[in-house]
Amino acid sequence: MSALTDKADTRDDQRPDAGDCKPTSNPLRLIPTASWSETLASHRSGSCTLLAAAGDTAQRRELMNFTQPHGEYPLVVAVRNEELFVENLAAIQDKTLGVVRATPISI
């Protein structure tokens, strides 16, 4: 998240735009965590009130309000050197893929 909103309904047409963000007199303070799971726990407990980046999922919308995206973070498919180059996702639609658990982009 790049900003917080008090709107309970976060439909796309009601999400704040970057231009809606107002300066705050409260300084931001970094809360070091060892993992994404720990970061989410910190957010759930209320000790962390803002996340700079988090994948927007239905499960996370139960706990967070999301702004419009403030950047694009391309994801890649990594394969072994001996594998063929993956041209597009259709080329691997019948393959089993792994996703690192407990990351900002995982479900």
N, CA, C and O of each residue as an XYZ file, in Angstrom:
428
protein
N       0.838     -1.173      0.000
C       0.000      0.000      0.000
C       0.885      1.239      0.000
O       1.951      1.251      0.617
N       0.452      2.252     -0.675
C       1.221      3.492     -0.686
C       0.529      4.585      0.112
O       1.127      5.631      0.365
N      -0.695      4.370      0.508
C      -1.422      5.334      1.332
C      -2.547      4.592      2.026
O      -2.893      3.476      1.639
N      -3.111      5.197      3.034
C      -4.231      4.598      3.748
C      -5.493      5.395      3.469
O      -5.436      6.603      3.239
N      -6.604      4.733      3.490
C      -7.881      5.402      3.316
C      -8.848      4.856      4.337
O      -8.728      3.702      4.748
N      -9.814      5.672      4.760
C     -10.787      5.179      5.727
C     -12.041      4.661      5.044
O     -13.022      4.338      5.715
N     -12.024      4.577      3.716
C     -13.182      4.059      2.998
C     -13.267      2.549      3.158
O     -12.290      1.844      2.903
N     -14.408      2.050      3.571
C     -14.575      0.609      3.747
C     -14.670     -0.098      2.404
O     -14.199     -1.227      2.268
N     -15.267      0.545      1.416
C     -15.434     -0.050      0.092
C     -14.268      0.408     -0.773
O     -14.074      1.607     -0.976
N     -13.494     -0.541     -1.281
C     -12.319     -0.162     -2.054
C     -12.471     -0.582     -3.512
O     -11.530     -1.094     -4.118
N     -13.656     -0.364     -4.072
C     -13.818     -0.623     -5.504
C     -12.852      0.260     -6.261
O     -12.446      1.312     -5.768
N     -12.479     -0.168     -7.466
C     -11.486      0.573     -8.238
C     -11.838      2.043     -8.410
O     -10.951      2.895     -8.372
N     -13.124      2.358     -8.600
C     -13.491      3.757     -8.818
C     -13.473      4.577     -7.526
O     -13.654      5.794     -7.571
N     -13.258      3.935     -6.384
C     -13.211      4.660     -5.119
C     -11.827      4.652     -4.478
O     -11.639      5.219     -3.402
N     -10.876      4.024     -5.118
C      -9.535      3.994     -4.557
C      -8.888      5.359     -4.699
O      -9.068      6.027     -5.717
N      -8.133      5.785     -3.683
C      -7.457      7.073     -3.799
C      -6.398      7.038     -4.884
O      -5.741      6.018     -5.092
N      -6.241      8.127     -5.555
C      -5.206      8.294     -6.560
C      -3.992      8.887     -5.864
O      -4.122      9.472     -4.789
N      -2.818      8.747     -6.458
C      -1.612      9.297     -5.844
C      -1.775     10.787     -5.545
O      -1.215     11.287     -4.570
N      -2.540     11.499     -6.378
C      -2.780     12.923     -6.153
C      -3.636     13.209     -4.935
O      -3.672     14.344     -4.460
N      -4.333     12.191     -4.416
C      -5.169     12.354     -3.231
C      -4.374     12.298     -1.938
O      -4.895     12.651     -0.879
N      -3.119     11.860     -2.005
C      -2.304     11.713     -0.800
C      -1.920     13.083     -0.270
O      -1.519     13.965     -1.028
N      -2.045     13.248      1.019
C      -1.726     14.512      1.674
C      -0.492     14.331      2.550
O      -0.282     13.250      3.100
N       0.325     15.368      2.690
C       1.468     15.276      3.595
C       0.980     15.013      5.015
O      -0.122     15.421      5.382
N       1.781     14.348      5.797
C       1.434     14.071      7.174
C       2.480     14.665      8.102
O       3.658     14.747      7.754
N       2.045     15.075      9.276
C       2.994     15.593     10.261
C       3.602     14.444     11.060
O       4.556     14.645     11.811
N       3.054     13.246     10.900
C       3.608     12.084     11.585
C       4.751     11.510     10.757
O       4.538     11.086      9.621
N       5.948     11.492     11.305
C       7.064     10.942     10.527
C       6.905      9.429     10.359
O       6.399      8.739     11.244
N       7.349      8.936      9.211
C       7.334      7.500      8.983
C       8.516      6.883      9.706
O       9.611      7.445      9.731
N       8.279      5.721     10.292
C       9.326      5.017     11.016
C       9.390      3.600     10.478
O       8.376      2.903     10.435
N      10.570      3.173     10.068
C      10.768      1.835      9.551
C      10.674      0.817     10.678
O      11.296      0.989     11.727
N       9.905     -0.235     10.467
C       9.802     -1.323     11.430
C      10.482     -2.531     10.798
O       9.893     -3.185      9.937
N      11.702     -2.838     11.207
C      12.413     -3.980     10.607
C      11.707     -5.300     10.900
O      11.283     -5.549     12.029
N      11.586     -6.127      9.894
C      11.035     -7.468     10.053
C      11.940     -8.443      9.321
O      12.700     -8.053      8.435
N      11.854     -9.708      9.696
C      12.731    -10.726      9.122
C      12.119    -11.418      7.920
O      12.826    -12.081      7.161
N      10.797    -11.271      7.735
C      10.131    -11.979      6.637
C       8.829    -11.271      6.291
O       8.354    -10.409      7.031
N       8.259    -11.657      5.141
C       6.969    -11.114      4.742
C       5.892    -11.531      5.739
O       5.007    -10.736      6.054
N       5.954    -12.760      6.239
C       4.976    -13.219      7.231
C       5.023    -12.351      8.484
O       3.985    -11.997      9.043
N       6.221    -12.015      8.914
C       6.370    -11.146     10.083
C       5.840     -9.734      9.783
O       5.249     -9.094     10.652
N       6.052     -9.259      8.559
C       5.537     -7.954      8.158
C       4.014     -7.945      8.237
O       3.425     -7.005      8.771
N       3.368     -8.997      7.703
C       1.907     -9.077      7.760
C       1.412     -9.153      9.195
O       0.403     -8.534      9.533
N       2.107     -9.900     10.042
C       1.719     -9.997     11.455
C       1.813     -8.624     12.125
O       0.957     -8.262     12.932
N       2.853     -7.868     11.787
C       3.019     -6.517     12.319
C       1.872     -5.617     11.864
O       1.387     -4.785     12.631
N       1.446     -5.787     10.618
C       0.324     -4.999     10.103
C      -0.975     -5.397     10.806
O      -1.760     -4.533     11.197
N      -1.201     -6.700     10.967
C      -2.425     -7.177     11.641
C      -2.514     -6.670     13.080
O      -3.597     -6.330     13.556
N      -1.376     -6.621     13.769
C      -1.369     -6.197     15.172
C      -1.553     -4.693     15.327
O      -1.871     -4.208     16.413
N      -1.351     -3.950     14.226
C      -1.509     -2.502     14.283
C      -0.215     -1.750     14.509
O      -0.219     -0.519     14.506
N       0.901     -2.452     14.706
C       2.166     -1.736     14.910
C       2.721     -1.191     13.600
O       3.542     -0.274     13.605
N       2.278     -1.749     12.482
C       2.645     -1.244     11.158
C       1.359     -0.792     10.471
O       0.432     -1.587     10.320
N       1.289      0.455     10.060
C       0.056      0.983      9.477
C       0.123      1.206      7.980
O      -0.896      1.501      7.355
N       1.312      1.071      7.387
C       1.459      1.332      5.960
C       2.463      0.340      5.373
O       3.543      0.136      5.929
N       2.102     -0.266      4.261
C       3.023     -1.135      3.527
C       3.311     -0.466      2.192
O       2.389     -0.024      1.506
N       4.573     -0.389      1.823
C       4.941      0.287      0.577
C       4.499     -0.500     -0.641
O       4.224      0.088     -1.687
N       4.425     -1.810     -0.528
C       4.034     -2.644     -1.661
C       3.450     -3.951     -1.138
O       4.023     -4.603     -0.266
N       2.312     -4.312     -1.682
C       1.679     -5.583     -1.347
C       0.764     -5.961     -2.493
O       0.044     -5.115     -3.023
N       0.788     -7.212     -2.874
C      -0.113     -7.684     -3.922
C      -1.556     -7.585     -3.444
O      -1.868     -7.966     -2.316
N      -2.421     -7.083     -4.288
C      -3.842     -6.900     -3.970
C      -4.574     -8.212     -4.186
O      -4.806     -8.616     -5.326
N      -4.939     -8.880     -3.101
C      -5.689    -10.141     -3.173
C      -6.961    -10.012     -2.351
O      -7.061     -9.139     -1.489
N      -7.928    -10.875     -2.614
C      -9.194    -10.848     -1.867
C      -8.935    -11.045     -0.376
O      -9.547    -10.371      0.453
N      -8.043    -11.953     -0.033
C      -7.731    -12.210      1.376
C      -7.125    -10.977      2.037
O      -7.469    -10.653      3.174
N      -6.242    -10.297      1.347
C      -5.617     -9.103      1.934
C      -6.590     -7.942      2.019
O      -6.455     -7.089      2.897
N      -7.575     -7.892      1.119
C      -8.572     -6.816      1.183
C      -9.428     -6.906      2.449
O     -10.065     -5.926      2.837
N      -9.446     -8.075      3.090
C     -10.163     -8.202      4.362
C      -9.448     -7.444      5.472
O     -10.067     -7.074      6.469
N      -8.141     -7.209      5.306
C      -7.337     -6.553      6.332
C      -6.827     -5.172      5.943
O      -6.466     -4.371      6.805
N      -6.800     -4.894      4.628
C      -6.148     -3.680      4.148
C      -7.029     -2.935      3.153
O      -7.894     -3.523      2.503
N      -6.798     -1.655      3.049
C      -7.356     -0.837      1.977
C      -6.218     -0.548      1.016
O      -5.113     -0.214      1.442
N      -6.478     -0.674     -0.271
C      -5.453     -0.486     -1.289
C      -5.708      0.785     -2.088
O      -6.854      1.135     -2.373
N      -4.627      1.469     -2.444
C      -4.713      2.605     -3.355
C      -4.634      2.070     -4.782
O      -4.505      0.865     -5.001
N      -4.713      2.978     -5.742
C      -4.394      2.611     -7.108
C      -2.915      2.232     -7.127
O      -2.149      2.750     -6.315
N      -2.496      1.357     -8.017
C      -1.071      1.001     -8.082
C      -0.203      2.237     -8.312
O      -0.572      3.127     -9.078
N       0.940      2.287     -7.651
C       1.856      3.413     -7.810
C       3.086      3.030     -8.617
O       3.972      3.859     -8.826
N       3.150      1.800     -9.065
C       4.283      1.355     -9.871
C       3.989     -0.004    -10.463
O       3.038     -0.679    -10.070
N       4.809     -0.394    -11.404
C       4.691     -1.716    -12.003
C       5.904     -2.529    -11.621
O       7.034     -2.048    -11.700
N       5.675     -3.752    -11.212
C       6.737     -4.642    -10.796
C       6.655     -5.903    -11.640
O       5.915     -6.827    -11.301
N       7.402     -5.953    -12.731
C       7.301     -7.106    -13.625
C       7.767     -8.382    -12.939
O       8.751     -8.384    -12.198
N       7.058     -9.446    -13.193
C       7.428    -10.760    -12.692
C       7.998    -11.560    -13.847
O       7.602    -11.370    -14.997
N       8.910    -12.436    -13.549
C       9.534    -13.242    -14.580
C       9.381    -14.724    -14.241
O       9.146    -15.094    -13.091
N       9.515    -15.544    -15.252
C       9.553    -16.990    -15.070
C      11.009    -17.399    -15.234
O      11.606    -17.169    -16.286
N      11.580    -18.000    -14.206
C      12.967    -18.455    -14.261
C      12.983    -19.960    -14.499
O      12.246    -20.707    -13.856
N      13.817    -20.391    -15.414
C      13.940    -21.824    -15.722
C      15.408    -22.213    -15.671
O      16.290    -21.354    -15.676
N      15.658    -23.496    -15.621
C      17.034    -23.996    -15.642
C      17.698    -23.617    -16.964
O      17.023    -23.410    -17.973
N      19.016    -23.531    -16.947
C      19.767    -23.172    -18.156
C      19.487    -24.117    -19.316
O      19.463    -23.691    -20.470
N      19.275    -25.395    -19.021
C      19.077    -26.366    -20.104
C      17.645    -26.356    -20.661
O      17.367    -27.043    -21.644
N      16.747    -25.597    -20.054
C      15.372    -25.502    -20.541
C      15.274    -24.458    -21.650
O      16.104    -23.555    -21.749
N      14.252    -24.600    -22.472
C      14.017    -23.620    -23.525
C      13.504    -22.314    -22.944
O      12.883    -22.300    -21.881
N      13.760    -21.230    -23.636
C      13.265    -19.918    -23.237
C      11.735    -19.935    -23.229
O      11.121    -20.495    -24.137
N      11.121    -19.331    -22.224
C       9.661    -19.261    -22.125
C       9.211    -17.979    -22.819
O       9.416    -16.879    -22.308
N       8.602    -18.133    -23.976
C       8.171    -16.983    -24.767
C       6.984    -16.262    -24.137
O       6.926    -15.032    -24.129
N       6.035    -17.041    -23.607
C       4.844    -16.464    -22.971
C       4.227    -17.510    -22.040
O       4.639    -18.670    -22.044
N       3.245    -17.100    -21.250
C       2.642    -18.019    -20.279
C       1.887    -19.168    -20.934
O       1.765    -20.241    -20.342
N       1.386    -18.963    -22.133
C       0.694    -20.043    -22.838
C       1.634    -21.224    -23.078
O       1.189    -22.371    -23.116
N       2.917    -20.954    -23.239
C       3.888    -22.012    -23.504
C       4.101    -22.934    -22.304
O       4.616    -24.041    -22.458
N       3.710    -22.486    -21.119
C       3.910    -23.306    -19.923
C       2.605    -23.581    -19.170
O       2.633    -23.964    -18.000
N       1.479    -23.390    -19.830
C       0.195    -23.533    -19.146
C      -0.049    -24.942    -18.610
O      -0.838    -25.107    -17.680
N       0.603    -25.959    -19.168
C       0.412    -27.318    -18.689
C       1.537    -27.762    -17.748
O       1.618    -28.937    -17.391
N       2.397    -26.836    -17.351
C       3.520    -27.141    -16.460
C       3.156    -26.803    -15.017
O       2.275    -25.982    -14.762
N       3.836    -27.439    -14.091
C       3.695    -27.113    -12.676
C       4.698    -26.014    -12.353
O       5.885    -26.143    -12.651
N       4.223    -24.941    -11.747
C       5.074    -23.801    -11.404
C       5.193    -23.679     -9.899
O       4.278    -24.056     -9.167
N       6.293    -23.166     -9.442
C       6.497    -22.901     -8.023
C       6.508    -21.408     -7.769
O       7.022    -20.632     -8.574
N       5.941    -21.015     -6.650
C       5.955    -19.619     -6.220
C       6.488    -19.597     -4.790
O       6.073    -20.398     -3.952
N       7.397    -18.688     -4.525
C       7.952    -18.594     -3.179
C       6.826    -18.230     -2.219
O       6.105    -17.255     -2.433
N       6.685    -19.017     -1.166
C       5.630    -18.795     -0.173
C       5.925    -17.544      0.653
O       7.079    -17.168      0.863
N       4.857    -16.919      1.109
C       4.933    -15.790      2.034
C       5.777    -14.640      1.489
O       6.743    -14.203      2.116
N       5.393    -14.165      0.315
C       6.021    -12.985     -0.280
C       4.929    -11.978     -0.622
O       3.756    -12.349     -0.671
N       5.281    -10.713     -0.860
C       4.249     -9.733     -1.190
C       3.402    -10.091     -2.407
O       2.272     -9.616     -2.518
N       3.919    -10.921     -3.330
C       3.151    -11.253     -4.532
C       2.423    -12.576     -4.433
O       1.562    -12.866     -5.264
N       2.748    -13.391     -3.429
C       2.079    -14.685     -3.325
C       0.660    -14.499     -2.802
O       0.338    -13.489     -2.175
N      -0.161    -15.473     -3.069
C      -1.568    -15.390     -2.651
C      -1.695    -15.830     -1.209
O      -2.797    -15.835     -0.660
